[in-house]
């Protein structure tokens, strides 16, 4: 049976009997506590799922859960952590987690929850902050049971929650969280997990294989194939007639065989790949980190747009992201080298952002606001992807 993290979080809260304490601490009426908690849990799980949908986010979560696992589980001692009202340890822990879970969309998420629940901002923040450590505790426990805290395990676990979260999150929240297409996000998250697991297995196999591994013939064979193709081109693409066996042919003495002269140097004909020299002496890894930050910032900002007004409000952040991308100087790099080194890396981000823009451009008036800002950058990335 598939794991349902929402139900597990609710069970942890109900079993420890802290629901009323949480409600009281954030100023909720007892009759509204359970419904408010049930509305807030999917928000936190959705934030985790979105975080795990990118390699950098999954890696960050992996480190957080490893540190969390080294400490006593909060699930075993919730009662004492909640006591103290607004100064509870649980709320203090959760408040520091919210920026990581909700990112730059936190203010928009709080605003929507205020309208949906009829609560003030302090109550909503207190509710999310009190629940965040419990959600992290439950997810960490399930990840450990599923195989540990490797990014692949986390993305697979969280990506599997797409269907249930899609049913629980109102459209207003999906929009501001950048989860308007939860099915796609979940699919990409699980695909990322599969790719990570495959790559890990390949690295492990490569490290464990002895130097005499028979699979070592693959690379030399590919090299020979390339040399053969180049030799074919060099010799003008002429076909040689197959040599027919001749019966009773007289043997030719080795010393009378004619010497072969002027053999073309095929290696000299090998094309040289252009070197990828990055601006400012930046390393490729540093550039990828900067690109990841830029693209993820754009995704989060686009996720806050629901109409023309929110589009206009997002222009400032989009301009900053587009400017940062332009400063990387990718348009000045040799096209072949840049496409080879960076094309596969940026392609998933390009597809995700393209999908978001396609949906936003369907909203009347939004395209006219966004396209002048992001159009040049999108065109540049398209050339990079090839």
Secondary structure by P-SEA (a helix, b strand, c coil): ccccaaaaaaaaaaaacaaaaaaaaacccccaaaaaaaaaaaaaaaaaaaaaccaaaaaaaaaaaaaaaaccccccccccccccccccaaaaaaaaacccccccaaaaaaaaaaaaacccaaaaaaaaaaaaaaaaaaaaaaaaaaccccaaaaaaaaaaaaaaaaacccaaaaaaacccaaaaaaaaaaaaaaaaaaaaaaaaaaaaccccccccaaaaaaaaaaaaaaaaaaaccccccccccccccccccccccccccccccccccccccccccccccccaaaaaaaaaaaaaaaaaaaaacccaaaaaaaaaaaaaaaaaaaacccccccaaaaaaaccccaaaaaaaaaaaaaaaaaccccccccccccaaaaaaaaaaac
